Amino acid sequence: MNAGLEPLNSFVLPGGTRGAAQLHVCRTVCRRAERHVLRVADANPEVIRYLNRLSDLLFILGRGANDGQDALWQPGQHKAVAG
């Protein structure tokens, strides 16, 4: 699926279609689990590797669910104006 996606030149903001948004939430939960496992003294490195690759897959699936219409971060777009 990744081969069919446009290369990224900015950060992807979570959201988009309902399915994509749910995949982004799943990826967030997966990353949180990965951070918890990293704090375990004798954690199995294969578990860490698995969670890392799973979060990568969820990211790609989220992009695919948006059908190439990712919301990209644009620096300064929402900059506060001092008044």
KAMOKA-V411860 format. One record per residue. N is the residue number from 1. OMEGA is omega in degrees with one decimal (999 if undefined). Layout:
# KAMOKA-V411860
N/OMEGA + N/OMEGA
This chain:
# KAMOKA-V411860
1/-177.8 + 2/-178.6 + 3/-178.9 + 4/-178.3 + 5/176.6 + 6/175.7 + 7/-178.6 + 8/173.7 + 9/179.4 + 10/175.6 + 11/176.4 + 12/175.4 + 13/-179.5 + 14/178.5 + 15/-177.2 + 16/179.1 + 17/179.1 + 18/179.8 + 19/179.2 + 20/179.6 + 21/178.6 + 22/177.0 + 23/176.5 + 24/176.4 + 25/178.1 + 26/179.3 + 27/178.1 + 28/178.9 + 29/178.7 + 30/178.4 + 31/178.4 + 32/177.9 + 33/179.0 + 34/179.2 + 35/177.7 + 36/-179.3 + 37/179.4 + 38/178.8 + 39/179.0 + 40/-173.6 + 41/-176.1 + 42/-178.0 + 43/176.9 + 44/-179.3 + 45/178.0 + 46/176.9 + 47/178.9 + 48/179.6 + 49/-179.7 + 50/-178.9 + 51/178.0 + 52/-179.8 + 53/177.6 + 54/179.1 + 55/174.9 + 56/179.1 + 57/-180.0 + 58/176.5 + 59/179.9 + 60/178.3 + 61/176.7 + 62/177.0 + 63/179.1 + 64/179.4 + 65/176.1 + 66/175.6 + 67/176.5 + 68/-178.8 + 69/-179.3 + 70/171.2 + 71/-176.8 + 72/176.8 + 73/178.0 + 74/-176.5 + 75/176.4 + 76/-176.9 + 77/-176.4 + 78/-178.7 + 79/178.1 + 80/179.5 + 81/179.0 + 82/-176.8 + 83/999
